[in-house]
Amino acid sequence: MITAVLPTYNRAPLAFTKGEGSWLTAEDGSRYLDLGAGIAVNALGHAHPALVQAISDQAAKLWHVSNLYRIPEQEALAELLVDKTFADTVFFTNSGTEAAELAIKMARKYWYDKGQPERIEILTFEGAFHGRSTGAIAAAGSEKMVKGFGPLMPGFRQLPFGDHDALRAAISDKTAAVMIEPIQGEGGIRTLPDACLKGLRDLCDAHGALLIFDEVQCGMGRTGKLFAHEWAGVTPDIMMVAKGIGGGFPLGAVLATEDAASGMVVGTHGSTYGGNPLGCAVGAAVTRIVSDDAFLAEVNRKAGLFRQGLEGLVAAHPAVFEGVRGQGLMLGLKCKAPNLDVVKAGYAEHLLTVAAADNCLRLLPALNIPDADISEALKRLDAAASRVEQDAA
Ligand SMILES: *Cc1c(COP(=O)(O)O)cnc(C)c1O
């Protein structure tokens, strides 16, 4: 018999009742150290006092009015994001998937309005993840996500990740846009080197194509800069944001330059919930904290500490781990043993990690994880790796 909850997830047999910082309390009262942060969502950990305050204050005032009216909380967050980034304008969504949908629509409408309606092709990359809508699965194009859901929306072509020659051969004056995660998350913490991002920007400029960055997972301070592309010193024309920006409240955004957004005039797009006062009040509290230079410096310091410890673990457990990848606190342990075995051994050590493609283990802790919790996480990862070794022996 089918379960009351549609069974599309293979869930761990764990349920939590309370969270505080990097710790979750399970139903049986035991505590788990959380290195997943709800898949890079709880950027400031669980129950951060400033976010509890922001949502409580706003909840007592006003939750939702719809976009038929001005929303001062939405305007404030948009202005903050415009102030801190390449963007001139922002549209708020409730998820990363919805941000992907708008990014795709924005790119197509741009060329339609420029008198080139046939210019619809968007180049994407193997291993990408842009969400689960019909458009987003067509964009990423992986067999696992698209099988059985055809016909797919046309207009996407997947290229090998990080293959500059393939991109050079594929891009032309007919390309509408190139869409890419600067660091693939679901794809296994695969980082596009800075030189590749620069090369990508140059190729887009040479052909007039729009450059879309999907920073749903790698953005909002995760890599130690507010947005990952800042490391390479290049900017996109359109950017998708979600996950961390709400700190746990469902919130997403599309940021764009004035030119890239020029097709999106009155009536061309909308959302009932997007940019509601509650979400934007929380989003502004998250953004103010995370965009602070001193906060980001701390993310980088903690990342250095964590990474150094992880390199030690790789050396100590060569049969389990192969290497460390990623940037800032978007870290991946490329595994030799099956990554799901390591995730399971982590549960036994009361440690939460997230599996990703390419046999990678994702470590996406709260950006403000205390140093003591990093040390504890390394101890538990060490114990989990020993369990995997024992089970294999
Ligand atoms: C999670 C994710 C999405 C989809 O976001 P949802 O909020 O799950 O719809 C899109 N792109 C990337 C890079 C993601 O990590």
The ligand as a MOL file (V3000), in Angstrom:
LIG
                    3D

  0  0  0     0  0            999 V3000
M  V30 BEGIN CTAB
M  V30 COUNTS 15 15 0 0 0
M  V30 BEGIN ATOM
M  V30 1 C 18.7100 22.7520 -4.7760 0
M  V30 2 C 19.0950 23.3300 -6.0780 0
M  V30 3 C 18.1380 23.7790 -7.0140 0
M  V30 4 C 16.6690 23.5970 -6.7870 0
M  V30 5 O 16.2040 24.2750 -5.6660 0
M  V30 6 P 14.8280 23.8360 -4.9590 0
M  V30 7 O 14.6690 24.8640 -3.8860 0
M  V30 8 O 14.9960 22.4450 -4.4730 0
M  V30 9 O 13.7610 23.9510 -5.9780 0
M  V30 10 C 18.5940 24.3740 -8.1680 0
M  V30 11 N 19.8970 24.5200 -8.4180 0
M  V30 12 C 20.8470 24.1060 -7.5540 0
M  V30 13 C 22.2770 24.3360 -7.8680 0
M  V30 14 C 20.4770 23.4760 -6.3590 0
M  V30 15 O 21.4220 23.0420 -5.5160 0
M  V30 END ATOM
M  V30 BEGIN BOND
M  V30 1 1 1 2
M  V30 2 1 2 3
M  V30 3 2 2 14
M  V30 4 1 3 4
M  V30 5 2 3 10
M  V30 6 1 4 5
M  V30 7 1 5 6
M  V30 8 2 6 7
M  V30 9 1 6 8
M  V30 10 1 6 9
M  V30 11 1 10 11
M  V30 12 2 11 12
M  V30 13 1 12 13
M  V30 14 1 12 14
M  V30 15 1 14 15
M  V30 END BOND
M  V30 END CTAB
M  END
